[in-house]
Amino acid sequence: MVNEGAGAPRSRRGSHKVVPSSDQDGTGEVPCPSNGTVEVKHIISAKLQLKKKAEHLKADLMRQFDTQVNEFMDSLIEESASLGSSHVSTVFPLSDKEKSKLRHTRPSQGQSKQFVIRRSLLDELFEVNHIRTIYHMFIALLILFIFSTLVVDFIDEGRLVLEFDLLVYAFGQFPLVVVTWMCMFLSTLVVPYVLLSVWAGVYPTSNHRALWTVLAGSLLLLYQGLCLGFLPTYVVLKNGLPPASCFILILEQVRLIMKAHSFIRENVPRVLSLEPNKANSLAVPQFTQYIYFLFAPTLIYRDKYPRNPCIRWGYVATKFSQVLGCLFYAYYIFVRLCIPQFRSISMQLFDLRAMVLCVFNSILPGVLVLFLAFFAFLHCWLNAFAEMLRFGDRMFYKDWWNSTSFANYYRTWNVVVHDWLYYYVYRDFLWMTQKRFRAAAMLVVFTVSAVVHEYVLAICFGFFYPVMFCLFMCFGMVFNFVLNDRRKGPIWNVIMWTLLFLGQGVLICLYSQEWYAQRFCPIQEPSFLDLLKPRSWTCTPQTNTAVDAH
């Protein structure tokens, strides 16, 4: 045995003469030092690797645990909020006067939406490398779109074309859009708040409460119908705004109407619950609270929302840059996948074969546009404004991609709009009918959603072609009941995605065909029937009548 030095422990492996090594010339073996240095280094390296694996495992487990706790707390909050007032009254007996107040306030108090601090789901998922790789794949696809467009333009034109004429056209007359939006926003900022304040100051002490209520309600409806309803639509149609500019104005029109309704709807029960002949200034929120609500990424009014402690301006810049990237992504999708296809199809007669090919060829651009719209608006745009306002509740959507039913898809795709429809259409309808017509309430929700979607598309595209309305009211209603929450398992998720892809193909195909038919086959003085009849069904364009259609 070799002396290993004072204080050093003896090792049986210290007497071994050779260990495998890549440093040995030809033999693959090197003499092992008597002090066991090679083995110690190997053990330390193995321990460090094991420690790194443990740290990664710990981080993954903590993320999974945090997600499950958040889901549990969300469900707990919803279940606790769902406890009706009847359960409370059995524990805490109420007087007749308190019961009368409760009846007035029940539509806004029972099962109201609870706001809690939580991150958007994609922000959590992008921390996982596997999920972030999918994001990188979409970026790589964008790079290929850009490269292919530049190459084709260089071959055709002999130079690089970086004019982005489609974007310039789509956002045309933008100063007019800004001025119109300012008028809409300032009127929404002043009129609903002033009407509520005046009515709340007069109602508790007045002997003509019904008269004041009818007067204030009539003025509010008149304002919403003329200023928010008629003005933007008139500006769009009178000036012939291009599609993107139209979408900005019309979507803001719908958003401000929904905001104003929520503000009035949540505050009227407060005034109704006041004691007679006792005015209370606290029944009307502060003006700053109303301003915050108009910018906040939610359609449900609350006096206060959970707020984050600080603003991450780097996060805001990243989200706005991603919105801009999505805009250019959509541009290249239309340039490479849509415009060449539909220009040629629009020069052909309408037949079944062309329709089938058009639908299936439109699935890819339709799905990409769907993903871009979701990511750009529901994730990036809303998160950017939420961060600037320190708005804590970032659940603008849920994991709709995991849905095994269309009922769950409708609830999780756009939580912001779904909450408004649920609380102010579905639940208010049930409250007015004393919960006797749930199917009718669901039908009303689908009808409102379908009408608003079709209104937006009809005004922005400049023609009436109720494809979206039919998909909502026919297939949407059927799938809502057939593919319901009882359907579980991967096969139902596959079916949901298949039908969703097919629906996107139908939308892109039919609306694109009609867009080009309206331009290749113009009617100088169309009758009312011509406005209702799809032009793409009968269009037989001639080359000399064709106009430039982007």
N, C-alpha and C positions, 0 to 999 in steps of 0.2 A: 504494500500500500504506500502511496505517496503522501507525504506530509502536506496538508492543505492549508497550513498556516494557523497561527494562534487565533483562537476565537472563531474560526470558520468551521461550520458543521461538516462532518464527513458525509460523502455521497457515494453510494454504491455505483452510480453511473460515472463517477469520476475516473474509474479505471478503464472505461471503454476507450479504445484506441482510435476508432474512426466513426464518422457520422456522414450521411449523404450531404453532398454540397455540389453546387454548380461551379465552384471556384477551382476545383481540382483538375489538373491537366490530364485528361484522358481516362482517369480511373473512376471519376465520380465520387471520390472519397477524399477527405482531408483529416489529418490528425486532430483529435479533439483535445483542446487545452485541458490541462489537468485541473484547473479551477472551475470548470463547468461554465465558462462565459457564454458559449454558444447556446447552451440549454437555457440559461437565465434569460438571454435576449429573446429566445423563442417563446418562453413562458410569458414574459412581459408583453410581447407583441400580441400573443393570443388573448391575454387579459384585456389589453386596450381594445382589440376588436370586439371582444365580448361586451365590454362596457359601452362601446358605441352602439352595438345592436340593442342593448338594453335601453339606452337612451332613446333610440328611434322607436322601440316598442312602447316605451313609456309615453312618448309624445302621441303616438297613434292611439293608444288606449285612452289617454286624457281627452283627445279630441272626440273620440267616440262617446266617452262618458259625458262630456260636456253637451254634445248633441242630444243624447238621450235624456239628460236632465232638463235641457231646454224644452224638448218635446213634452216631457212629463209635466213641467210647470205650465206650459201653454194649455195642455188639456185640463190640468187642474184648475187653472183660472177660468177656462170656458165652462167647466162643470160647476164651479162655484158661482159663476155669474148666472148660470141657467136655473138656479134655485128661485122659483117663483115667489111672488109676494104672499101667496097662500101659505107656504111653509113658514114664512117669517111671522105671519099673523097668528099662527097656532102657538108660537112660542112667546111672542110679544103681542098681547091683545091690543087692538087699535080702536080708537073712538070712531064714531060715525063721521065726524069732521075729517079725521085723518084718512079714513077709508075713501071719502069723497075726493080728497087731494090725490090719493094714490090712484084712483080711477082716471083722473085727469092726466097724471104724469106717467102712467104705466107704459105707454108706447115708447117713451124714451129712457125709462129707468130699467125695465126688465130686460135682462140678458143683453145689456149694452156691450159694445166692443171694448175690450180691455187693451190698453197700450202698455207694452213693457219694452225694456231695452233688449234688443236682440239684433244680431247681424243678418245680412242677407245670406241666403243659402249658398250661392255661388262663391261668395267671399270665403266661406268656410271650406268649400270643396276645392277651390283653387290652391289651398295650402297643401293638398295631396298631390304629389308629383304625377301620379297616373292620370288624374283629372286634368291637371294643367297641361299635360301633353296633348289632350284633345284640343285645348285652346290654341296650342302651338300649331296643330295640324290645320286649323282654320286660317291662321296667319300665313302658313305656307301656301294654302290654296289661293289666298288673296295675292300673294307674290306671283304665283303662276298666272292668274288672271291679268295682272298688270303687265307681266312680261309678254304674254301672248298678244295682248292688245297693242303693245308698242311694236312688236315684231310685224304684225299684220299691217298696221298703219305705215310702218317704214317700207314694207314691200309695196303697198298700194300707192303711197304718196311720195316715196323716196326721201322721207324725212321723219323725224319723231314728231308726233302730233300730241301736244299736251294742252289742248284747248278746253276740254271738259264742257263741250257745248250742251250736253244733255243736262248737267247740273245747272248751268247758267240759265237754260230755258225753264227748268222745273222750279227754280226759286226766283223767277222774274217778278218785277214790280214789288220788290221787297220793301222799299220805303212806304208804300201804301199799306202794306201788311202791318208794319210797325205802328203807323198812325192809327189805323183801325183798332189794333190791339190795345193801344193806350186808351182810346175812348171806351172800349169795352171794360177794361180793367178799372179805370177810374170811376166809371158809373157803378160797377159792382162794389167798389170800395165804399161808395157814399150812400147809394140809394137803399139797399137792404138794411144797413146799420141805422140810418136815420129813421126809416119807417119803423123798425123795431123799437128804437128808443122813444119815439113819439108815442107809439101805441102803448108801450109798457108804462109810460108816465101817465097816460090818461085812463087806461083800462081799469085799474084797481079802484079809482075814486069816482068813476063816471057812473051815471044812472042809465046810460045808453051804451052798454058794453057791446051788445050785438051790432049796433050801428057802427061803432068805431072799428070793430073787428072786420066787418064786411068791407068798410071803406079802405082800411089798411091792406087787407088781402087783395082787393080789387086793384089798388095802385101797384102792389107788388107784381101781380099777374100781368098788368098792363106794361110795366117796365120790362119784365122778362120777355114778354111777347114782342115788343117793339124794339127796345134797345139791344137786348141780347139775342133775340130770335130773328127779327127782320133785318136789322142793320148789317150784320156780317154777311148774311146770305145775299142781300142786295148788292153789297160791295163786290162780292165774288162774282155774281152773275153779270152785273153791269159792266165790270172792267175786264171780264174774261181772264181771271187770274189762272196761271198755270197750276198743275197738280200740287206740287209741294207747298206753294204759297197758300193754296186753298186748304190743304190739310192743316196747316198751322192755324189759320183763322177758325175753321169749323171745329176742330178739336178743342181749341181754347174756348170757343163758344159753348160747347157741351160741358167742358170742365167748369167754367164759371157758373153756368146754370145749376150744375150739381152742387157746387160749393155754396151758392146762395141758398139753395133749398135746405141743405144740411144745417147751415147757420140758423135759419129761421126755425126749422123743424126741431132743433135741439133746445132752443131758447124760449119758444112759445110756451111749453109746459111749465117753465119756471114762473112766468107771469100769471098763468092760469092758477097756479097753486098758492098765490099770495092771498093773504087775508083781505076781505072786502074793506075798502076805504083806507087801506094802508099801502102806500106806495113804497117800493124798496129799490133803491138805485143798484143794489147788487144783483138784481134780476137780469140786468143787461150787462154783458161782458165789457171789458175795457176795449177801447179802439185798437190798442196795440195787440191785443189777443186776436182780434179779427184780422188784422193785417198779417200776423204770423200765420194764421190758418189759410189765408189766400195763397201763400207761397209754400206752405208745408205739403209734403208729398202724401197727402191723405184726403179723402173726401168725407170723412166723419169729423164733425166739429167737437172739440173739447176746449175748455178754458186753459188747460195745461196738458202738456205732453211730456213724457220722460225725455230728458235731455242728456246728451253726452257732455263731458267736462270741457272738451277742447275741439278745435277744428284742425283736421289734418289737410293742409292745403296741397300737399303732394298727392294725396288720395283724390282730391277734387280735380286736380290737373290731369291725373291718370284717367279718371272716368270721362271727362270731357274729350280727351284725346281719343279714347275708345269710341265715343259717339261719332267723332269725325272720321275715324277709321271705318266704322260701320257704314257711314254715308258713302264713302268712296267704294267700299265693298259692294254696296247695292248698285252703284253706278256701273261697275264693271260687270256685274251679273246681268243687268239689262243690256249693256252694250254687246256682250259676248254671247249670251244665251237667249235673250228675248227678242230684241229688235230684228236681228237677221231672220229669225224664224217667222215672226208674225208679219213682217213686211211681205214675205213670199206667200204666206198662207192667205193674207187678205186679198191678194190678187187672184185667188181661185174661187170657184163656186163652192157654196156651203154644201157639204155632204157628210154622210156618216163616217166614212173612212178618214176623211180629213179631221173630223172632230175627235175620233179615238186617238189618232196619232198626235194631235195637238195636246190632248189632255195628258197623255203619258210623257210627252216631251216637255211638258210644263211642270212636271212633278219636281224635278231637281231645282230649277230656279224658284219654284214656289216654296219648297222646304227651306232653302237658303234664306229667302226673304223673311219667312216666318221666324227663323232663328235670329236673324239680324234685328228684326223689329222687337223681339223679346229682349235680346241682350242690350240693344242700344237704349231702349226706353225704360223697360221695367227694371233693368239692373243698373245700367250706367247713369242714365239721366236722373232717375229718382234718387239713387244713392248720392250723386253729386249734390243735389239740392238738400238732401237730408243731412249731408256732412256740413254744408255751409250753414244750415240752420241748427246744427247740433241735435237734429231730430233722432231720437233713440230707437224707435221701432222701425226696423228695416225689413219687415216681412211683407214685401210687395208681391211676392209670389211664393209658392211652395214647390215641392218636388213633383210638378205636373208630369214630368217625363216618366215617372214610375206609375202613372195611373193605369189601372186595369178596367176603368169604366169612364164613360164620358161624363157621368154625374160628378165624379171626383175631378176630372179634368176641368170642368167648368168652374169648380170651386177653387182650384189651385193655380190656374193659368194666370189670372190677373186678380189678385186678392183685393187691390185697391177698389176696382169697380165692383167686384163681387160683394164687398161689404156694403157699398151704397145700395145696390139692388136688393140685398138681403134685408137690411134694416129699414129702408125707406119705401120699398115696393112690396116685397114678400111679407114681411112682418106687419107692416101697417095695414096691408090688405086683410091679413088674418085678424088683426085687431078690430078693424071695422066690421068684419063679417062674423066676429066672435068665434073664430077658428073653426068655421064649419066648411070651408071650401079650400082645402089645401091644394087640390089639383088645379082649381081655378087660379089660385095665387101663383102657382108655378107657371101656368099658361100666360098670366099677365107679365111675369118677369121675362119670359122668352119673347113675348110680343114687344115689350118695350125695348129690349136689347136688339132684336132684329130690326125694328123700325129705325132706331138710332143708327145702327151700323149701315143700313141701306141709305138713310138720309145723307150720311157723311160721304159715302161713295158716290151717290148720285150727284151731289152738289160739286164734289171735287173733280169728278170725271166729266161732268157736263152732259150726262145722258142717264136715262132711267132704264136699268136692266137688273131686275130684282133677283139676281143669282144668290147674293148673300142672304136676302130675306127668305128665299125658298130653302136654302141649306139650313138656316136656323130653325124655321118654323116646321119644316117637314122632317128632314133627316135628324136635325138636332134634337127635336122633341122625341122622336122614335128612339134614337140611340140613348137618350137620357133615361128612358124607362127599360129598354132592352139590355143595354150595357150599364147596369146599375151597380151599386156598391156591393151587391152579393157576388159579383163576378170577381174571382180571385185567381191568381196563378199567372205564370209567364205568358201563356197562350193569349190571355185577354189583353195583356199589354201589347203583344204583337198585333192583335186585331185593332186595337185603338190606334197604334201608329200607322198601320196600313190605311185605315179609313181617313186618318188625318192627312197623310200624304196625298191620298186620292182627292180629298177635298181641296187641298191647296192647288193641285194641278187643274182642277175644274175652275177655280176662281181665276187663276192667272190666264188660263186659256180663253175663257169666255169674255172676260173683261178686256183682255188685250185684243181679241178679234173685234169686239165692238168698238174699241178705241180707234183702230185703224179703219174700220168700216165707216165710222162717222166722218173721217177725213178724206177717204177715197171716194165716198159716195155722198157728198153734201146735198142737202135739200134747201133750196133758197127760201121758200115760205112753207115750212112744215105745218101740217094740221095737228090737232091734238092727238089724233090716232097715230100719226107719224112719230110723235114724241114718245108714245108708249110702246110702239112696235120696235123690236131690235133690228137695227139696220144691217147687222151681219147676216141675217137670214136671207136677205134678198139682194145684197150688194153684188153687182157685176161691174167692177170698176174698169174704166178705160185708162190707158196710159196718159192721155192728154188731160184728163180731169183730175189726176192724182195731185195732191198737194203735199208739201213737206210735212211729214209726220214723224215726230221723234219716237 
